[in-house]
Amino acid sequence: MRVLTLLGCLLLVSGCQNLGVNPWEREVLAREAMIPGVADGLDDAFDDHIYFSKEGSSGGRGFGGGGCGCN
Amino acid sequence: MRRLLIMLLLLPSLLRAEGVTAEQFSPSLYPDAKVIYVDFWASWCVPCRQSFPWLTQMQARYGAEGLKIVGINVDRRREDAQRFLAEHPAGFDLVMDPAGKLAARYQLQGMPSAVLLAPDGTELERHIGFRADHLDEYEATLRRLLAERN
């Protein structure tokens, strides 16, 4: 039982020894597509597709104004 | 034809890269140097692009006073490093460290990192990152260390 507890403790202690990625391993993270939101334009394309298929609307991006008719 | 030309231009830096492997690298390989500037770089690291012309310039300017610049590449794929070198030629020695062994040995906290060593392995100075507005500071450090050790 004691051995088991000790082993369990060892497991817990070693659990956090390897957190994340080292600075010299950030090759993939450094890609432009990894910037949230900016990505490669795919996010916008997917959103457009969802609007088109769910709501029958397309386009309208880049138009200022809130639909009050005052713009 | 163009590719051949690029290959020919690349040849010197490739040959130099073959010189020392990550396993062999040690500051004691450069006993004549006063200060060994170890620069960790990668093809995906944006500031590294700006650092190469400066490092080349420093090697040319202070080489006679005992400055030895060694660029350690941590790209996992060699082709990435070669593509980078075709665009940003290096006027200093290069070591390929695809497994990141040297990066781990020197406990890098960021990329790029510069570690300034004495030939006996003592760490003299280090800085993380490469910023164009700190160039004077970097050069002053080099000059100070070279003066101290000459």
Backbone of each chain as ProteinMPNN parsed JSONL, in Angstrom:
{"seq_chain_A": "MRVLTLLGCLLLVSGCQNLGVNPWEREVLAREAMIPGVADGLDDAFDDHIYFSKEGSSGGRGFGGGGCGCN", "coords_chain_A": {"N_chain_A": [[0.83, -1.207, 0.0], [1.887, 1.189, 0.869], [3.917, 1.457, -0.975], [2.423, 1.722, -3.252], [1.18, 4.185, -2.786], [3.416, 5.804, -2.771], [4.28, 5.468, -5.39], [2.132, 6.564, -6.693], [2.364, 9.207, -5.829], [4.795, 9.875, -7.011], [4.076, 9.776, -9.675], [2.28, 11.886, -9.771], [3.971, 14.0, -9.147], [5.727, 14.005, -11.299], [4.106, 14.752, -13.272], [3.908, 17.407, -14.167], [6.287, 18.037, -15.351], [6.846, 18.401, -17.989], [5.792, 20.884, -19.672], [3.979, 22.223, -22.243], [5.504, 23.768, -25.143], [8.865, 24.07, -26.145], [10.856, 27.093, -26.608], [12.413, 26.87, -28.939], [11.016, 25.156, -30.448], [8.89, 26.165, -31.775], [8.03, 26.188, -34.376], [5.699, 25.441, -35.884], [3.774, 26.856, -34.523], [4.526, 29.392, -35.155], [3.581, 29.975, -37.595], [1.681, 31.922, -39.936], [-0.996, 31.258, -40.178], [-1.672, 30.478, -37.677], [-2.384, 32.613, -36.191], [-4.916, 33.81, -34.196], [-8.163, 34.418, -35.489], [-7.147, 36.081, -37.598], [-5.936, 34.243, -39.334], [-6.03, 32.474, -42.404], [-7.955, 33.646, -43.89], [-9.82, 31.723, -44.077], [-11.613, 31.409, -41.974], [-13.474, 33.492, -42.3], [-14.545, 32.704, -44.721], [-15.798, 30.321, -44.021], [-17.689, 31.249, -42.202], [-19.239, 32.833, -43.891], [-20.277, 30.874, -45.514], [-21.899, 29.502, -43.72], [-23.793, 31.459, -43.037], [-24.965, 31.786, -45.534], [-26.07, 29.258, -46.091], [-27.753, 28.809, -43.915], [-29.253, 31.091, -43.49], [-29.798, 32.155, -45.888], [-28.504, 34.359, -46.756], [-25.978, 36.387, -48.249], [-22.778, 37.93, -48.638], [-22.354, 41.41, -47.84], [-20.414, 41.994, -46.079], [-18.189, 44.303, -44.676], [-19.7, 46.519, -44.835], [-20.639, 49.407, -43.335], [-22.698, 50.42, -40.551], [-25.855, 50.005, -38.855], [-28.304, 49.132, -39.765], [-30.316, 50.982, -39.389], [-31.043, 52.672, -41.269], [-29.934, 55.092, -41.468], [-27.51, 55.559, -42.498]], "CA_chain_A": [[0.0, 0.0, 0.0], [2.787, 2.345, 0.954], [4.613, 1.542, -2.265], [1.445, 2.246, -4.217], [1.036, 5.621, -2.514], [4.658, 6.442, -3.212], [4.259, 5.468, -6.855], [1.12, 7.549, -7.076], [2.949, 10.531, -5.603], [5.812, 10.072, -8.051], [3.345, 10.032, -10.911], [1.742, 13.25, -9.668], [5.085, 14.957, -9.166], [6.334, 14.072, -12.632], [3.064, 15.143, -14.231], [4.064, 18.761, -14.699], [7.672, 18.335, -15.721], [6.931, 18.778, -19.384], [4.636, 21.711, -19.982], [4.02, 23.008, -23.467], [6.482, 23.653, -26.215], [10.058, 24.892, -25.91], [10.949, 28.224, -27.547], [13.026, 26.513, -30.218], [10.157, 24.19, -31.145], [7.645, 26.859, -32.109], [7.944, 26.312, -35.816], [4.319, 25.391, -36.371], [3.035, 27.946, -33.881], [4.944, 30.678, -35.718], [2.96, 30.181, -38.909], [0.683, 32.989, -39.963], [-2.324, 30.679, -40.022], [-1.915, 30.21, -36.263], [-2.846, 33.824, -35.513], [-6.37, 33.666, -34.06], [-8.969, 35.431, -36.161], [-6.594, 36.5, -38.898], [-5.796, 32.994, -40.077], [-5.719, 32.633, -43.821], [-9.192, 34.018, -44.558], [-10.756, 30.587, -44.096], [-12.653, 31.659, -40.976], [-14.495, 34.315, -42.932], [-15.186, 31.918, -45.766], [-16.702, 29.368, -43.366], [-18.812, 32.026, -41.664], [-20.087, 33.202, -45.022], [-20.965, 29.676, -45.971], [-22.945, 29.208, -42.74], [-24.865, 32.452, -43.23], [-25.638, 31.545, -46.804], [-26.887, 28.044, -46.086], [-28.754, 28.816, -42.834], [-30.106, 32.274, -43.501], [-30.054, 32.586, -47.256], [-27.904, 35.668, -47.035], [-24.55, 36.343, -48.562], [-22.212, 39.256, -48.84], [-22.676, 42.366, -46.78], [-19.262, 42.277, -45.247], [-17.487, 45.551, -44.971], [-20.647, 47.628, -44.935], [-20.864, 49.988, -42.009], [-24.081, 50.812, -40.257], [-26.569, 48.999, -38.083], [-29.626, 48.822, -40.284], [-31.302, 51.964, -38.984], [-31.377, 53.474, -42.434], [-29.398, 56.435, -41.298], [-26.088, 55.609, -42.882]], "C_chain_A": [[0.861, 1.252, 0.0], [3.499, 2.583, -0.377], [3.694, 2.164, -3.306], [1.277, 3.747, -4.051], [2.25, 6.38, -3.034], [4.682, 6.562, -4.732], [3.276, 6.511, -7.373], [1.65, 8.967, -6.946], [3.972, 10.855, -6.686], [5.162, 10.457, -9.37], [2.833, 11.472, -10.927], [2.856, 14.285, -9.81], [5.645, 15.118, -10.573], [5.339, 14.581, -13.676], [3.306, 16.475, -14.897], [5.463, 19.055, -15.205], [7.799, 18.764, -17.168], [5.683, 19.555, -19.781], [4.863, 22.431, -21.296], [5.208, 22.745, -24.362], [7.669, 24.551, -25.89], [10.178, 25.997, -26.959], [11.5, 27.834, -28.911], [12.192, 25.503, -30.996], [8.88, 24.842, -31.661], [7.435, 27.035, -33.604], [6.501, 26.384, -36.313], [3.506, 26.545, -35.791], [3.36, 29.295, -34.498], [4.302, 30.943, -37.069], [1.861, 31.219, -38.817], [-0.722, 32.455, -39.687], [-2.668, 30.402, -38.563], [-2.341, 31.465, -35.511], [-4.368, 33.754, -35.416], [-7.096, 34.788, -34.798], [-8.436, 35.793, -37.526], [-6.542, 35.296, -39.828], [-5.474, 33.248, -41.528], [-6.981, 33.01, -44.583], [-10.217, 32.906, -44.554], [-11.905, 30.797, -43.123], [-13.81, 32.42, -41.597], [-15.271, 33.506, -43.962], [-16.182, 30.933, -45.152], [-17.921, 30.094, -42.813], [-19.792, 32.386, -42.771], [-20.934, 32.031, -45.475], [-22.127, 29.344, -45.022], [-24.113, 30.189, -42.902], [-25.667, 32.137, -44.482], [-26.568, 30.345, -46.699], [-27.96, 28.075, -45.005], [-29.753, 29.96, -42.997], [-30.39, 32.797, -44.894], [-29.452, 33.937, -47.575], [-26.451, 35.487, -47.424], [-24.067, 37.761, -48.805], [-22.529, 40.159, -47.664], [-21.525, 42.648, -45.86], [-18.646, 43.61, -45.632], [-18.434, 46.71, -45.144], [-20.909, 48.161, -43.536], [-22.341, 50.289, -41.791], [-24.876, 49.688, -39.641], [-27.973, 48.721, -38.583], [-30.695, 49.815, -39.871], [-31.702, 52.861, -40.152], [-30.771, 54.861, -42.397], [-27.973, 56.564, -41.79], [-25.963, 55.848, -44.373]], "O_chain_A": [[0.624, 2.214, -0.731], [3.662, 3.713, -0.838], [4.101, 2.996, -4.116], [1.234, 4.493, -5.03], [2.133, 7.441, -3.646], [5.047, 7.598, -5.288], [3.54, 7.23, -8.337], [1.431, 9.816, -7.81], [4.007, 11.969, -7.209], [5.634, 11.343, -10.082], [2.93, 12.179, -11.931], [2.708, 15.298, -10.494], [5.993, 16.222, -10.991], [5.703, 14.81, -14.83], [2.954, 16.663, -16.062], [5.793, 20.213, -15.463], [8.77, 19.426, -17.533], [4.665, 18.982, -20.169], [5.837, 23.169, -21.443], [5.821, 21.678, -24.346], [7.489, 25.671, -25.412], [9.665, 25.86, -28.07], [11.101, 28.403, -29.928], [12.595, 25.045, -32.065], [7.9, 24.155, -31.95], [6.728, 27.948, -34.033], [6.138, 27.284, -37.07], [2.664, 27.133, -36.469], [2.576, 30.238, -34.388], [4.464, 32.028, -37.628], [1.205, 31.381, -37.788], [-1.534, 33.12, -39.043], [-3.822, 30.123, -38.24], [-2.63, 31.397, -34.317], [-5.046, 33.652, -36.439], [-6.696, 35.95, -34.739], [-9.181, 35.812, -38.505], [-7.037, 35.332, -40.954], [-4.71, 34.161, -41.841], [-7.088, 32.736, -45.778], [-11.357, 33.107, -44.974], [-13.039, 30.412, -43.405], [-14.973, 32.047, -41.444], [-16.493, 33.611, -44.062], [-17.272, 30.729, -45.687], [-19.048, 29.616, -42.938], [-21.007, 32.262, -42.615], [-22.121, 32.163, -45.776], [-23.205, 28.952, -45.469], [-25.276, 29.787, -42.903], [-26.896, 32.213, -44.485], [-27.711, 30.394, -47.155], [-28.992, 27.423, -45.161], [-30.936, 29.821, -42.686], [-31.131, 33.765, -45.065], [-29.84, 34.587, -48.546], [-25.784, 34.552, -46.981], [-24.841, 38.661, -49.13], [-22.934, 39.684, -46.602], [-21.646, 43.464, -44.945], [-18.604, 43.972, -46.808], [-18.014, 47.79, -45.561], [-21.356, 47.423, -42.658], [-23.119, 50.395, -42.739], [-24.586, 48.519, -39.894], [-28.763, 48.116, -37.86], [-31.883, 49.514, -39.992], [-32.591, 53.703, -40.027], [-31.089, 55.705, -43.235], [-27.307, 57.565, -41.53], [-24.85, 55.922, -44.894]]}, "seq_chain_B": "MRRLLIMLLLLPSLLRAEGVTAEQFSPSLYPDAKVIYVDFWASWCVPCRQSFPWLTQMQARYGAEGLKIVGINVDRRREDAQRFLAEHPAGFDLVMDPAGKLAARYQLQGMPSAVLLAPDGTELERHIGFRADHLDEYEATLRRLLAERN", "coords_chain_B": {"N_chain_B": [[19.104, 26.73, -64.706], [19.149, 28.992, -63.105], [18.694, 27.832, -60.713], [20.953, 26.3, -60.464], [22.824, 28.272, -60.188], [22.066, 29.362, -57.756], [22.559, 27.179, -56.152], [25.323, 27.033, -56.396], [26.043, 29.423, -55.239], [25.2, 28.907, -52.732], [26.842, 26.948, -51.857], [29.307, 27.512, -50.365], [28.275, 28.252, -47.806], [26.945, 25.964, -47.144], [28.946, 24.081, -47.023], [30.355, 25.067, -44.925], [28.469, 24.699, -43.014], [28.572, 22.028, -42.699], [30.763, 21.609, -41.21], [30.888, 21.49, -38.211], [29.065, 19.425, -36.054], [26.001, 19.331, -34.101], [26.457, 17.695, -31.953], [29.175, 17.747, -31.725], [29.731, 20.34, -31.133], [31.297, 22.755, -29.111], [32.399, 25.314, -26.932], [35.101, 25.134, -26.597], [36.166, 24.48, -28.995], [37.051, 26.695, -30.194], [39.649, 27.936, -29.386], [41.199, 30.175, -29.832], [39.561, 32.301, -29.858], [38.262, 35.244, -28.273], [35.787, 36.057, -27.452], [32.917, 34.168, -27.832], [30.208, 34.259, -29.808], [27.208, 32.908, -29.653], [24.588, 32.312, -31.639], [21.281, 31.506, -31.657], [19.105, 30.434, -34.106], [16.276, 30.265, -36.407], [14.453, 29.29, -39.337], [11.857, 30.112, -39.289], [11.769, 32.208, -37.626], [11.185, 35.504, -37.247], [12.706, 37.894, -36.391], [15.24, 36.864, -36.764], [15.836, 37.137, -39.419], [16.497, 39.779, -39.673], [18.703, 39.817, -38.12], [20.822, 38.498, -39.36], [22.325, 40.044, -41.407], [23.489, 41.902, -39.675], [24.958, 40.324, -37.871], [26.817, 39.224, -39.635], [28.167, 41.524, -40.34], [29.256, 42.232, -37.853], [30.965, 40.083, -37.386], [32.818, 40.499, -39.38], [33.814, 42.955, -38.614], [34.822, 42.685, -35.962], [36.197, 40.34, -35.935], [38.983, 40.14, -36.091], [39.702, 40.996, -33.617], [39.074, 38.96, -32.015], [36.482, 37.988, -31.966], [34.105, 35.457, -32.345], [31.583, 34.285, -34.227], [28.961, 32.029, -34.023], [26.373, 30.515, -35.608], [23.575, 28.815, -34.584], [21.394, 26.59, -35.886], [18.016, 25.711, -35.412], [16.081, 24.488, -36.882], [13.843, 21.889, -37.754], [13.713, 20.699, -40.2], [16.108, 20.427, -42.655], [15.943, 21.593, -45.168], [14.43, 23.866, -44.812], [16.149, 25.541, -43.441], [18.105, 25.83, -45.369], [16.741, 27.174, -47.374], [16.28, 29.571, -46.102], [18.914, 30.441, -45.787], [19.609, 30.878, -48.401], [18.328, 33.204, -48.96], [19.187, 34.864, -46.948], [22.247, 35.264, -46.589], [24.945, 33.9, -44.626], [27.676, 35.224, -42.961], [29.308, 33.842, -41.215], [30.192, 31.103, -39.001], [28.251, 28.06, -39.067], [26.057, 25.842, -37.319], [24.183, 22.909, -37.347], [21.328, 22.02, -35.6], [19.07, 20.096, -35.411], [17.659, 18.566, -33.572], [17.5, 20.099, -31.369], [19.28, 19.927, -29.27], [21.447, 21.504, -28.386], [20.098, 23.836, -27.918], [18.562, 23.059, -25.778], [20.577, 22.512, -23.978], [21.611, 25.018, -23.435], [19.44, 26.141, -22.291], [17.356, 27.853, -23.504], [15.284, 30.729, -23.433], [13.786, 32.034, -25.226], [13.256, 32.89, -28.724], [14.915, 34.713, -31.274], [17.953, 33.715, -29.555], [20.868, 34.931, -27.992], [23.923, 33.813, -26.878], [26.72, 34.643, -25.152], [29.914, 33.441, -24.956], [32.912, 32.411, -23.241], [35.976, 30.84, -24.369], [36.453, 28.812, -22.506], [33.98, 28.037, -21.789], [32.539, 29.539, -19.998], [29.728, 31.529, -19.298], [29.28, 34.706, -20.543], [27.454, 36.653, -21.135], [24.021, 37.176, -22.045], [21.348, 37.584, -24.371], [17.868, 37.84, -25.125], [15.96, 37.642, -28.035], [15.958, 39.897, -30.886], [16.417, 43.12, -31.577], [16.045, 45.893, -33.67], [16.332, 48.438, -32.627], [18.025, 48.095, -30.559], [20.547, 47.714, -31.387], [22.886, 49.248, -31.037], [23.368, 48.882, -28.368], [23.861, 46.101, -28.245], [26.203, 46.0, -29.747], [27.886, 47.574, -28.196], [28.121, 45.991, -25.932], [29.53, 43.827, -27.013], [31.899, 45.128, -27.689], [32.789, 45.94, -25.201], [33.175, 43.463, -23.867], [35.141, 42.336, -25.487], [37.202, 44.144, -25.114], [37.677, 43.822, -22.408], [38.715, 41.289, -22.373], [40.926, 41.26, -23.945]], "CA_chain_B": [[20.293, 27.592, -64.692], [19.074, 29.845, -61.921], [18.811, 26.942, -59.551], [22.366, 25.924, -60.399], [23.527, 29.445, -59.681], [21.745, 29.457, -56.323], [23.284, 26.098, -55.482], [26.736, 27.405, -56.354], [26.173, 30.489, -54.25], [24.927, 28.321, -51.413], [27.834, 25.929, -51.54], [30.212, 27.837, -49.249], [27.608, 28.212, -46.507], [26.606, 24.564, -46.857], [30.172, 23.406, -46.618], [30.667, 25.543, -43.586], [27.5, 24.106, -42.102], [28.931, 20.631, -42.463], [31.952, 21.576, -40.379], [30.721, 21.022, -36.836], [27.7, 18.99, -35.783], [25.506, 19.763, -32.791], [27.076, 16.859, -30.925], [30.594, 18.117, -31.573], [29.922, 21.746, -30.783], [31.697, 23.122, -27.758], [33.175, 26.551, -27.032], [36.541, 24.854, -26.586], [36.624, 24.308, -30.374], [37.572, 27.972, -30.664], [40.527, 28.377, -28.297], [41.819, 31.474, -30.131], [38.564, 33.366, -29.753], [38.134, 35.882, -26.961], [34.359, 36.0, -27.155], [32.177, 33.353, -28.799], [28.816, 34.729, -29.849], [26.402, 31.797, -30.138], [23.276, 32.841, -31.991], [20.314, 30.46, -32.001], [18.177, 30.978, -35.09], [15.442, 29.318, -37.136], [13.934, 29.915, -40.552], [10.524, 30.675, -39.026], [11.893, 33.274, -36.642], [11.228, 36.741, -38.036], [13.847, 38.765, -36.091], [16.496, 36.267, -37.24], [16.117, 37.664, -40.761], [17.181, 41.069, -39.524], [19.957, 39.673, -37.377], [21.914, 37.935, -40.15], [23.271, 41.041, -41.938], [24.205, 42.526, -38.561], [25.951, 39.362, -37.366], [27.87, 39.152, -40.647], [28.929, 42.761, -40.202], [30.019, 42.184, -36.594], [32.05, 39.105, -37.546], [33.843, 41.126, -40.218], [34.399, 44.1, -37.917], [35.528, 42.343, -34.728], [36.837, 39.026, -36.045], [40.423, 40.262, -35.815], [39.897, 41.229, -32.173], [38.81, 37.72, -31.294], [35.063, 37.629, -31.899], [33.754, 34.308, -33.174], [30.129, 34.127, -34.218], [28.486, 30.715, -34.465], [24.909, 30.487, -35.703], [23.061, 27.454, -34.397], [20.064, 26.493, -36.475], [17.204, 24.71, -34.716], [15.026, 23.982, -37.773], [13.802, 20.436, -37.787], [14.007, 20.264, -41.567], [17.297, 21.089, -43.18], [15.584, 22.39, -46.355], [13.957, 25.176, -44.348], [17.34, 26.332, -43.125], [18.807, 26.137, -46.614], [15.962, 28.21, -48.064], [16.551, 30.808, -45.365], [20.294, 30.863, -46.056], [19.683, 31.374, -49.776], [17.857, 34.601, -48.938], [19.945, 35.642, -45.959], [23.541, 34.581, -46.458], [25.607, 34.054, -43.329], [29.124, 35.419, -43.032], [29.881, 33.301, -39.978], [30.053, 29.647, -38.945], [26.91, 27.562, -38.767], [25.936, 24.486, -36.776], [22.795, 22.461, -37.461], [20.899, 21.341, -34.371], [17.646, 19.821, -35.652], [17.018, 17.944, -32.409], [17.426, 21.097, -30.305], [20.093, 19.509, -28.117], [22.205, 22.643, -27.865], [19.105, 24.779, -27.398], [18.187, 22.563, -24.455], [21.731, 22.614, -23.092], [21.754, 26.407, -23.0], [18.185, 26.55, -21.634], [16.847, 29.057, -24.148], [13.983, 31.216, -22.954], [13.07, 32.639, -26.346], [13.947, 32.843, -30.018], [16.265, 34.171, -31.214], [18.705, 33.934, -28.328], [22.312, 35.043, -28.185], [24.674, 33.474, -25.679], [28.132, 34.996, -25.348], [30.703, 32.512, -24.146], [34.371, 32.395, -23.304], [36.368, 29.514, -24.866], [36.383, 27.787, -21.451], [32.585, 27.678, -21.571], [31.87, 30.471, -19.083], [28.76, 32.4, -19.966], [29.618, 36.094, -20.261], [26.31, 37.536, -21.34], [23.055, 36.621, -23.005], [20.128, 38.356, -24.564], [16.794, 37.152, -25.83], [15.355, 38.47, -29.067], [16.863, 40.758, -31.646], [15.638, 44.319, -31.92], [16.855, 46.85, -34.434], [16.625, 49.64, -31.834], [19.003, 47.766, -29.509], [21.805, 47.322, -32.043], [24.018, 49.948, -30.414], [23.591, 48.226, -27.076], [24.496, 44.805, -28.509], [27.579, 46.214, -30.203], [28.647, 48.09, -27.051], [28.428, 44.821, -25.1], [30.612, 43.082, -27.678], [33.136, 45.894, -27.599], [33.217, 45.908, -23.793], [33.697, 42.138, -23.549], [36.399, 42.126, -26.216], [38.216, 44.982, -24.477], [37.999, 43.205, -21.127], [39.409, 40.0, -22.494], [42.085, 41.351, -24.822]], "C_chain_B": [[20.324, 28.418, -63.404], [19.285, 29.005, -60.66], [20.274, 26.56, -59.325], [23.171, 27.053, -59.762], [23.315, 29.575, -58.175], [22.518, 28.398, -55.553], [24.756, 26.458, -55.319], [26.982, 28.469, -55.301], [26.047, 29.939, -52.84], [26.074, 27.454, -50.908], [28.745, 26.303, -50.359], [29.522, 27.72, -47.898], [27.239, 26.784, -46.135], [27.835, 23.826, -46.349], [30.545, 23.785, -45.193], [29.741, 24.878, -42.563], [27.884, 22.67, -41.761], [30.056, 20.517, -41.435], [31.763, 20.929, -39.027], [29.269, 20.581, -36.66], [27.3, 19.44, -34.383], [26.177, 18.976, -31.669], [28.51, 17.295, -30.638], [30.763, 19.506, -30.99], [30.291, 21.922, -29.307], [32.503, 24.411, -27.892], [34.676, 26.294, -27.084], [37.083, 24.584, -27.994], [37.277, 25.575, -30.902], [38.502, 28.569, -29.604], [41.117, 29.769, -28.54], [40.843, 32.63, -29.961], [38.559, 33.953, -28.345], [36.681, 35.802, -26.503], [33.691, 35.168, -28.248], [30.707, 33.732, -28.705], [27.995, 33.597, -30.464], [24.992, 32.315, -30.375], [22.362, 31.688, -32.394], [19.278, 31.049, -32.937], [17.363, 29.866, -35.731], [14.837, 30.043, -38.331], [12.595, 30.603, -40.291], [10.575, 31.862, -38.078], [12.136, 34.591, -37.372], [12.425, 37.635, -37.677], [15.184, 38.203, -36.584], [16.871, 36.81, -38.613], [16.866, 38.971, -40.669], [18.559, 40.882, -38.903], [21.109, 39.222, -38.271], [22.865, 38.968, -40.741], [24.107, 41.675, -40.825], [25.301, 41.602, -38.02], [27.133, 39.245, -38.327], [28.797, 40.355, -40.526], [29.817, 42.727, -38.954], [31.204, 41.231, -36.714], [33.187, 39.722, -38.345], [34.57, 42.22, -39.432], [35.276, 43.69, -36.736], [36.223, 40.982, -34.769], [38.31, 39.069, -35.648], [40.695, 40.451, -34.326], [39.539, 40.003, -31.341], [37.339, 37.381, -31.132], [34.8, 36.464, -32.844], [32.24, 34.13, -33.093], [29.782, 32.744, -34.763], [26.968, 30.74, -34.446], [24.432, 29.054, -35.569], [21.624, 27.399, -34.869], [19.259, 25.392, -35.785], [16.017, 24.236, -35.562], [15.039, 22.464, -37.775], [14.139, 19.904, -39.178], [15.134, 21.113, -42.14], [16.954, 22.006, -44.355], [15.132, 23.792, -45.95], [15.145, 26.094, -44.083], [18.052, 26.745, -44.404], [18.088, 27.225, -47.399], [16.234, 29.568, -47.417], [17.942, 31.345, -45.724], [20.462, 31.383, -47.481], [19.277, 32.839, -49.825], [18.698, 35.473, -48.023], [21.283, 34.966, -45.727], [24.225, 34.896, -45.13], [27.105, 34.187, -43.523], [29.805, 34.946, -41.767], [29.615, 31.799, -39.961], [28.637, 29.228, -38.559], [26.983, 26.145, -38.216], [24.463, 24.115, -36.875], [22.425, 21.639, -36.222], [19.414, 21.001, -34.481], [16.932, 19.224, -34.441], [16.919, 18.918, -31.232], [18.261, 20.75, -29.08], [20.841, 20.677, -27.493], [21.254, 23.673, -27.268], [18.694, 24.366, -25.99], [19.345, 22.723, -23.479], [21.871, 24.035, -22.552], [20.449, 26.989, -22.458], [17.608, 27.841, -22.216], [15.474, 29.428, -23.609], [13.174, 31.836, -24.084], [13.884, 32.532, -27.61], [13.865, 34.21, -30.669], [16.91, 34.449, -29.857], [20.179, 34.029, -28.669], [22.983, 34.747, -26.861], [26.139, 33.775, -25.959], [28.978, 34.206, -24.378], [32.189, 32.815, -24.257], [34.766, 30.998, -23.794], [36.333, 28.417, -23.788], [34.94, 27.436, -21.086], [31.84, 28.598, -20.628], [30.906, 31.35, -19.864], [29.029, 33.843, -19.566], [28.38, 36.973, -20.256], [25.283, 36.755, -22.157], [21.908, 37.584, -23.195], [19.139, 37.569, -25.409], [16.201, 38.122, -26.835], [16.397, 39.292, -29.79], [16.056, 41.952, -32.111], [16.54, 45.355, -32.561], [17.205, 48.075, -33.585], [17.579, 49.349, -30.669], [20.386, 47.457, -30.083], [23.02, 47.959, -31.387], [24.407, 49.268, -29.11], [24.323, 46.887, -27.265], [25.967, 45.002, -28.867], [28.457, 46.716, -29.05], [29.047, 46.943, -26.124], [29.589, 44.037, -25.696], [31.936, 43.789, -27.477], [33.69, 45.839, -26.17], [33.851, 44.559, -23.463], [35.033, 41.891, -24.229], [37.525, 42.924, -25.55], [38.662, 44.356, -23.154], [38.926, 42.003, -21.273], [40.636, 40.064, -23.399], [43.328, 41.816, -24.064]], "O_chain_B": [[21.344, 28.529, -62.723], [19.947, 29.409, -59.704], [20.766, 26.502, -58.198], [24.055, 26.835, -58.934], [24.246, 29.857, -57.421], [23.056, 28.65, -54.474], [25.36, 26.23, -54.271], [27.974, 28.437, -54.573], [26.678, 30.417, -51.897], [26.251, 27.257, -49.706], [28.933, 25.494, -49.45], [30.085, 27.169, -46.952], [27.221, 26.428, -44.957], [27.776, 23.059, -45.388], [30.978, 22.962, -44.386], [30.134, 24.545, -41.445], [27.567, 22.163, -40.685], [30.272, 19.451, -40.86], [32.408, 19.926, -38.723], [28.349, 21.287, -37.074], [28.135, 19.87, -33.587], [26.433, 19.503, -30.587], [28.996, 17.231, -29.509], [31.807, 19.823, -30.42], [29.691, 21.333, -28.408], [33.223, 24.581, -28.876], [35.438, 27.136, -27.56], [38.293, 24.471, -28.185], [37.968, 25.551, -31.921], [38.179, 29.589, -28.996], [41.491, 30.464, -27.596], [41.245, 33.793, -29.925], [38.814, 33.258, -27.361], [36.385, 35.522, -25.341], [33.875, 35.426, -29.438], [30.058, 33.552, -27.674], [28.079, 33.355, -31.668], [24.293, 32.706, -29.441], [22.639, 30.978, -33.36], [18.639, 32.049, -32.61], [17.701, 28.687, -35.624], [14.725, 31.269, -38.33], [12.236, 31.558, -40.98], [9.543, 32.454, -37.761], [13.16, 34.77, -38.031], [13.11, 38.102, -38.587], [16.139, 38.949, -36.798], [18.05, 36.934, -38.944], [17.755, 39.25, -41.472], [19.468, 41.682, -39.127], [22.264, 39.529, -37.976], [24.081, 38.822, -40.612], [25.292, 41.951, -41.012], [26.419, 42.038, -37.748], [28.289, 39.176, -37.908], [30.02, 40.237, -40.597], [30.977, 43.138, -38.993], [32.297, 41.512, -36.222], [34.362, 39.508, -38.045], [35.782, 42.391, -39.563], [36.342, 44.266, -36.523], [36.769, 40.527, -33.764], [38.819, 38.175, -34.972], [41.771, 40.114, -33.832], [39.681, 40.006, -30.118], [36.975, 36.583, -30.269], [35.221, 36.483, -34.001], [31.69, 33.859, -32.025], [30.253, 32.345, -35.828], [26.351, 30.959, -33.403], [24.831, 28.182, -36.34], [20.749, 28.071, -34.325], [19.751, 24.279, -35.596], [15.067, 23.657, -35.037], [16.096, 21.834, -37.794], [14.746, 18.845, -39.337], [15.101, 22.343, -42.106], [17.573, 23.055, -44.535], [15.409, 24.773, -46.64], [15.14, 27.267, -44.456], [18.545, 27.867, -44.515], [18.719, 28.087, -48.01], [16.396, 30.577, -48.102], [18.122, 32.544, -45.938], [21.329, 32.213, -47.751], [19.805, 33.618, -50.619], [18.898, 36.66, -48.281], [21.441, 34.188, -44.786], [24.104, 35.995, -44.588], [27.729, 33.351, -44.177], [30.761, 35.563, -41.296], [28.891, 31.285, -40.814], [27.93, 29.931, -37.837], [27.849, 25.357, -38.593], [23.594, 24.914, -36.526], [23.122, 20.693, -35.854], [18.593, 21.544, -33.742], [15.717, 19.371, -34.308], [16.317, 18.591, -30.209], [17.982, 21.225, -27.979], [20.881, 20.839, -26.274], [21.554, 24.301, -26.253], [18.5, 25.212, -25.116], [19.139, 23.03, -22.305], [22.199, 24.242, -21.384], [20.361, 28.189, -22.197], [17.399, 28.811, -21.488], [14.625, 28.572, -23.364], [11.992, 32.132, -23.907], [15.05, 32.137, -27.585], [12.801, 34.827, -30.616], [16.457, 35.316, -29.109], [20.68, 33.301, -29.526], [22.656, 35.353, -25.841], [26.726, 33.227, -26.892], [28.802, 34.275, -23.162], [32.654, 33.398, -25.236], [33.982, 30.059, -23.654], [36.2, 27.236, -24.109], [34.703, 26.634, -20.183], [30.627, 28.46, -20.466], [31.226, 31.847, -20.944], [29.01, 34.171, -18.38], [28.273, 37.917, -19.472], [25.621, 35.806, -22.864], [21.542, 38.316, -22.276], [19.504, 36.765, -26.266], [15.967, 39.289, -26.519], [17.553, 39.378, -29.376], [15.14, 41.827, -32.923], [17.632, 45.654, -32.077], [18.252, 48.688, -33.791], [17.903, 50.244, -29.888], [21.28, 47.002, -29.37], [24.051, 47.313, -31.199], [25.583, 49.101, -28.789], [25.274, 46.58, -26.546], [26.848, 44.294, -28.381], [29.623, 46.336, -28.938], [30.159, 46.916, -25.597], [30.512, 43.634, -24.987], [32.951, 43.175, -27.148], [34.896, 45.708, -25.96], [34.923, 44.5, -22.86], [35.945, 41.313, -23.638], [38.654, 42.446, -25.436], [39.846, 44.354, -22.817], [39.785, 41.739, -20.432], [41.313, 39.056, -23.605], [44.399, 41.948, -24.657]]}, "name": "protein", "num_of_chains": 2, "seq": "MRVLTLLGCLLLVSGCQNLGVNPWEREVLAREAMIPGVADGLDDAFDDHIYFSKEGSSGGRGFGGGGCGCNMRRLLIMLLLLPSLLRAEGVTAEQFSPSLYPDAKVIYVDFWASWCVPCRQSFPWLTQMQARYGAEGLKIVGINVDRRREDAQRFLAEHPAGFDLVMDPAGKLAARYQLQGMPSAVLLAPDGTELERHIGFRADHLDEYEATLRRLLAERN"}
